[in-house]
Amino acid sequence: MQRMFVGLFLCSLFFAVGGDAQSRDTKEKPVWTLEFIKVRPEQYALALGHLDDQWVRIREEAKRQGAVLSYQRISNAGLVTPDRKPTDPISVVLVTEYKSITAYMEREKLFASIRENLPSNTPPGMLKLRQENDFETVEHVFVEVPAVGSPQNAWVLPVS
């Protein structure tokens, strides 16, 4: 049900999107990415360790360099609801706000250079986590939609 809702939401964004992604004012606006990760409960602490060692450190340096404006790591771990079981996967949302579409488009090159210069603190168990594909990741990209005007003033960059 949740995947269907997310799918319908994304489809509605693509139908409502139009306009010129190359206009000057759009190129200067911040761009947000949301990465949705699901991880098994028994791997959650290891996953957070990986995110601390890699994702957070890389974004902190990118923020220092000015390409990233902000970032957040949000999770539903510990959230108690009537329909949630202790064995259900834990969801983590990673939000990154980039300075502009240009900064977003150049992120992989920037992140690679940052990764090369950071000393690795990756514990041996982290390699096992990545090899077992305990992460299920989906990324979406968004840009601010003006409050005034039509939906044609906004655009969404498709992510492959």
N, C-alpha and C positions, 0 to 999 in steps of 0.2 A: 504494500500500500504506500509506504513512504517513497519508494523508488518511482512509483507511478506519479505521485504528487510532484516530485522533483522533475520528472520528465515532462509533465504537463506545464509546469512553471517555466522550464527552459524553452519549450516549444512556443509558449506565449511570448517570451522575450524575443525570439527570432522572428515571429510574425509581426510584432509591433516595432521592430527595429528598421530604421531606414536612415537616410541622410548621408552626408559626406564625411567619412572617417578621416579624410585628409584635411579638413578645414583647420585653419590655424588655431582657433579657440579650443577645438577638440584635442589637438595634438598636445596642448599644454596642460590639459586636465589630468589629475591623478587617476590611476588605474588600480583597481583592486583585484586580487586573485583570491579565491577561496578553494582550498584543497580539502577534500573530505576524505578522511582516513578511518577505516574500521580495523580494529585490532582485537585479537582474542584477549580476554581478561588476564590470563596467565602471562601474556607477553606485554602487558600495558607498561609496567615499570621499565622494561628493556626498551620499549618503543620511545618512552619519554627520555630515556638516556640518549638514545640515538638522535632524537630531535634537539636535545640540549647540545650535544656534541657537534652536530652538523647544521641543522636548519636554523637554530637560534643564533649560533655563532656567525654563520654566513650572513644572515640578515642584519645582525648587529654591525658587522663591518660594512655591508652595503649601505646601511643607514649612515654610518660615519662618513662614507664617501658621497652621500647625497642622492643615490639612486633610489633607495627605499626610504619612505617617510615614516612608516610605522609597521608593526607586525604584532599579531596576537596568536596565541595558542589556546583554544577553547575546547573543553571536553565535557562529556556527560558522565564521566566516572564519578561514582558516589551519588549520582542522582537517583533518588528512590521514587518510583512511580508504581502504581498497582500492576501494570502490565509488563514491567521490566523484571527479567530473571537474572540471577547472578552469572549465568553462563552466556548471556547475550553479549555479542561483540560491543566493545566500547568505541564510541565515535569521537573523533578528534577533528576539529576544524582549524586549519591553519590559514590565517588571513594576512596578506601582505599588501600594503599600499605602496605603489610605485609612484615616483615623481611625475611620470608622463608615459605615454605609449612608447616613446623611444626607449626610456629606461626599462620598460617591460620587455620590449623586443630584444634588447641587448643583455637581458638578465643571465642567460646561460653562459655567455662568454665572461661576464663579470663574476658570476658565482664560481666558475671553473678557476679563474685566476685567484680568487679568494681562497678556495679550497686548497690550491697548491701551496699557498703561503701559511696556512694554519697548521700547527702541529696536530697530529692525530691523537686523540685520547680515546679512540674507539676500543671498547673492551672486546675480548675475543667472542663473547656471546652475541655481540651485535652482528657480527658477520653471519652467524647462524640464523639470526632473525631475518636478515635480508635474503639469505639463500632460501629460506622456507616460504617466502612470499607471505608473511603474516600481515603485511600491509595491503589493503585494498584502497587504492587512491584514485580519486576523480578530481580534476581541476576545472574551475570555471572562472572566466574573466569578466569584470564589470567596470563600467564607467558611470560617473554620476549622471543622473537624469535630471534636467532642470525642472524646477517646480512650475515654472511658467512656460507655456508653449505646448507643443504636441509631442507625442512619443517619437516622432520622426527626428527630433533633436538629439536623440541618443543613439548609441550603437553598441554592439557587443562583438568582441573579437573572438572568432571561433578558435578553439583549442584542439589540436590533434592529439 
